């Protein structure tokens, strides 16, 4: 009691400091940084005590800080939705909310994690041979990581590209393979969970950090929209209209910018790559720490008593059992973690919550930890956070509850996780908020279900190119591999059925959503994206259930000849390297890359149009890359109100009416009538058409546009090497159907 009162007094002091700074209107200074740092450290420690018990471990302390940030971000999200602007006041209120919630959790913490069942704090004792092997693994992983960073930095570009792989040195994939090899050796030979966690973080970072290093201007399209939104929130404290998603990320990045003066762009580019690299290995390490008592039950059957013989065996193998689970990370698809989007950040938080459920099952982690993380995930992106949150609740009900009631409750949560997102879309479409055409009869047709099963077959047609074919095959088979390991572990952990069932039901829901719902507000090739996201969540749900099975499988490898073990090692390394290859955009013999990155020429075109318009309103027909450059340079400058809703003066999103007009102008026959349609949508007399040189039949389309436009430019000015981009101007006050004299700039 005295100890708790002492910590209560410390929190009261923190509250007084926050209120003093807020009431005096203190500006950002070293004092504020010190107060925030002290609050994070002290209350991260209290959350560690509430979640894990008394023994101190640095890894648990680090997760305690993350949990405090999650509570603070959830509080900021609630503040935002109360229609109050974000800023210094919301920062102070969210810190106070974090302090109060932390104290509540600390005072009501259960006794399950007290001294009798606390996490065992022991040193990993290694032989000299293991130490030397560990040093070798560190050298190999460090050298490989340095090589990848240097290659990505040297290949950094401002040009529009479809895939980064031709720009990177040939040895990058070899270096990534060596890093994954070091991870496997650290787990299987050195048998050090700490080293395996460290090298796993390096291996994930070797893939995820390529994107922010190589794409100088930015990666993808959505990232530019999110950064522009965050800049508005940073400036005025809110967004209008108020979105009901993404805010969990926005409040965190803007708070971090106000606190550190690091630019929103920098924070946004690195948030998901760094958080995925650190948090995923950290949560695996924490979730599988052994308890002080019943060590033999770490991977024993649930509810079974262990003999003294089994206990001795478990004691001897406890370190290897703690290091083997990290071998699940080479089987983790990294596509969603290479760039920062609310969807990707929600995936990171949600997967961490799912992994922490393993510790909840072992009663070494308070269930509040995964609930807090998945709450942050839901605040960041409900379409990912809600289904993952329901799976987390199902797992907690199955492992911590007793009796038929909790089993039924767990089953209901599993079913809800699958139907939640399709139900949300259906309700939204009925209310007119989202234009979706439904064909519910197709759910009874066998065709979509057969196509779904065929998707798991590694079809490569008659174009066999070794590495692209292997990477494509791994991409198809990884769900089945994870499912196989999950079934292996099911005999030992019956509660893993929650994750397996959730994954299967999510795959069914994804197939049903894709076959019945036509998302007309998206372009044709993007209409299956929401169903594909459910497939991704289904794979994430298999990660925690596959960990016990993978551990059992590796244990059994000890009984087979070493040659088979080496073959399996090479197999896992090849899978991990292929998934790294698949994570970044591909354009090879089997995959045709659709998207081009935003380049310097796109930015120059946006500047040219803005200069030529000279303050007059205008509408632009362009592709995604140019629109992303416009959002980056001009923000959400102007919208027009039409019968189709609010239309941005550049084509976003790609399924909008302005983009459809751009496709008619560039895929059909260019005409001034099409330009008039764009002018009507944008409510302007000036219309510009931007054509990239990589566009379909670009030279022929450029000549057709030049024949009907009033003026055109090359960007940069045309040389013997040709042009990268052309801008065509339509001044619709000019009644002439022929173009005026063209000029080149």
Buried (B, 14 or more C-beta within 10 A) or exposed (E): EEEEEEBBEBBEEBBEBBEEBBEEEEEEEEEBEEBBEBBBEBBBBBBBBBBBBEBEBEBBBBBBBBBBBBBBBBBBBBBBEEEBEBBBEBBBBBBBBBBBBBBEBBEEBEEBBEEEBBBBEEEBEBEEEBEEBBEBBBEBBBBBBEBBBBBBEEBEBBBBBBBBBEBBBEBBBEBBBBBBBBBBBBBBBBBBBBBBBBBBBBBBBBBBBBBBBBBBBBBBBBBBBBBBBBBBBBEEBBBEEEEEBBBBBBBBBBBBBBBEEEEBBEBBBBBBBBBBBBBBBBBBBBBBBBBBEBBBBBBBEEEEEBEEEBBEBBEEBBBBBBBBBBBBBBBBBBBBBBBBBBBBBBBBBBBBBBBBBBBBBBBBBBBBBBBBBBBBBBBBBBBBBBBBBBBBBBBBBBBBEEEEEBEEBBBBBBBBBBBBBBEBBBEEBEEEEBBBEBEEEBBEEEEBBEEBEEEBEEEBEEEEEEBBBBBBBBBBBBBEBBBBBBBBBBEBBBBBBBBBBBBBBBBBBBBBBBBBBBBBBBBEEBBBEBBEBBBBBBBBBBBBBBBBBBBBBBBEBEEEEEEEBEEBBEEBBBBBBBBBBBBBBBBBBBBEEEBBBBBBBBBBBBBBBBEBBEEEBBBBBBBBBBBBBBBBBBBBBBEBEBEEEEBBBBBBBBBBBBBBBBBBBBEEEBBBEBBBBBBBBBBBBBBBBBBBBBBEEBEEBBEBBBEBBBBBBBBBEBEEEEBBBBBBBBBBEEEEEEBEEBEEE
